[in-house]
Amino acid sequence: MNIGDKLVLAEGYYIWTYPDGQKQLVCSTLVKPAVKGEEYLLFLRYQKDLGAYYAVGDYQGIFDIPENNINAKGKIASVGQPNMDRYYDGEPLHFLNEIYNEAVEKYFK
C-alpha cells in the first residue's frame, strides 16, 4: 500500500430502517464513521476473506490528522479539544488522551 492508494475500509455500522421509514445508525464501536474525502492516520489489518481493511483495535486504529493548533500546543489535555470529535460525545474516553498524544508526537511532529 502506498500514499494515495484507495482501499476498502470495513467499519462496524449499519443503517436500521423502521417500518415508518425513519433511519437510525447502529454501530458496535465508539468511533464515528470515517468521512469520504477526509484524511486519517490509520493502523490497519487486512481481512482477506472480506477483501477489506479494518482499523486495528477499534479506536486505537484511526486518528484525525491534527489541526495546526494541536501541533503548536504539542498535547491535548481532554477529549473535548479539537481532533477528538471522532469519538462519540458523552463516552468515558479519557484514556484516549495518551494514545492520541503519542500518535501526534510520533507521526505529525
C-alpha positions as CSV (number, residue, x, y, z in Angstrom):
1,M,0.0,0.0,0.0
2,N,1.2,3.5,-0.9
3,I,0.2,7.0,0.0
4,G,-2.9,7.9,-2.1
5,D,-3.9,4.3,-2.8
6,K,-7.6,3.6,-2.5
7,L,-8.8,0.8,-0.3
8,V,-11.9,-0.7,1.1
9,L,-12.3,0.2,4.8
10,A,-14.7,-2.0,6.8
11,E,-16.4,-0.4,9.7
12,G,-18.9,-1.8,12.2
13,Y,-22.0,0.1,11.3
14,Y,-25.3,-0.4,9.6
15,I,-28.4,1.7,9.0
16,W,-31.6,0.3,10.6
17,T,-34.8,1.3,8.8
18,Y,-38.0,1.4,10.9
19,P,-41.4,0.4,9.4
20,D,-42.3,4.1,9.2
21,G,-39.2,4.7,7.0
22,Q,-37.2,6.5,9.7
23,K,-33.5,5.5,9.8
24,Q,-31.0,5.1,12.6
25,L,-27.3,4.5,12.6
26,V,-26.4,1.4,14.6
27,C,-22.8,0.7,15.5
28,S,-20.5,-1.6,17.5
29,T,-17.8,1.0,18.1
30,L,-17.1,4.3,20.0
31,V,-15.7,5.8,16.8
32,K,-17.8,7.8,14.3
33,P,-17.8,6.6,10.7
34,A,-15.0,7.8,8.5
35,V,-16.0,10.5,6.1
36,K,-15.2,10.1,2.4
37,G,-12.6,12.6,1.3
38,E,-11.2,13.2,4.8
39,E,-7.6,12.2,5.7
40,Y,-6.8,9.9,8.7
41,L,-3.8,8.2,10.2
42,L,-4.9,4.6,10.1
43,F,-3.4,1.5,11.6
44,L,-5.0,-1.3,9.5
45,R,-5.2,-5.0,9.3
46,Y,-6.3,-6.8,6.1
47,Q,-9.2,-9.3,6.2
48,K,-8.5,-11.5,3.2
49,D,-11.9,-13.2,3.1
50,L,-13.7,-9.8,3.0
51,G,-11.1,-8.1,0.7
52,A,-11.1,-5.2,3.1
53,Y,-9.1,-3.4,5.7
54,Y,-10.3,-2.5,9.2
55,A,-8.9,-0.3,12.0
56,V,-6.8,-2.3,14.5
57,G,-8.1,-2.1,18.0
58,D,-11.1,0.0,17.1
59,Y,-10.5,3.5,18.5
60,Q,-6.7,2.9,18.6
61,G,-6.5,2.4,14.9
62,I,-8.0,5.6,13.4
63,F,-6.9,9.2,14.1
64,D,-7.8,12.5,12.6
65,I,-4.9,14.5,11.1
66,P,-4.2,17.1,13.8
67,E,-5.0,20.7,13.2
68,N,-2.2,23.3,13.3
69,N,-3.2,24.4,16.8
70,I,-2.7,20.9,18.1
71,N,0.7,20.7,16.5
72,A,1.7,24.1,18.0
73,K,0.5,23.2,21.6
74,G,2.0,19.7,21.4
75,K,-0.5,17.8,23.6
76,I,-4.2,17.7,24.4
77,A,-5.5,17.6,27.9
78,S,-9.1,16.4,27.3
79,V,-11.2,14.7,24.7
80,G,-13.2,17.8,24.3
81,Q,-10.4,19.6,22.5
82,P,-10.2,19.7,18.6
83,N,-9.4,16.5,16.7
84,M,-11.1,14.3,19.4
85,D,-14.5,14.6,17.9
86,R,-14.0,11.2,16.1
87,Y,-15.3,9.7,19.3
88,Y,-18.9,9.8,20.5
89,D,-19.9,12.5,22.9
90,G,-20.5,11.5,26.5
91,E,-18.3,8.4,26.3
92,P,-15.7,8.0,29.1
93,L,-12.8,8.2,26.7
94,H,-10.2,10.0,28.9
95,F,-7.8,7.1,28.2
96,L,-7.6,8.2,24.6
97,N,-5.7,11.4,25.5
98,E,-2.4,9.4,26.0
99,I,-2.9,7.3,22.8
100,Y,-3.8,10.4,20.7
101,N,-0.8,12.4,22.1
102,E,1.5,9.5,21.3
103,A,0.2,9.3,17.7
104,V,0.5,13.0,17.2
105,E,4.1,13.1,18.6
106,K,5.3,10.1,16.5
107,Y,3.6,10.8,13.2
108,F,2.9,14.6,13.0
109,K,5.7,16.4,14.7
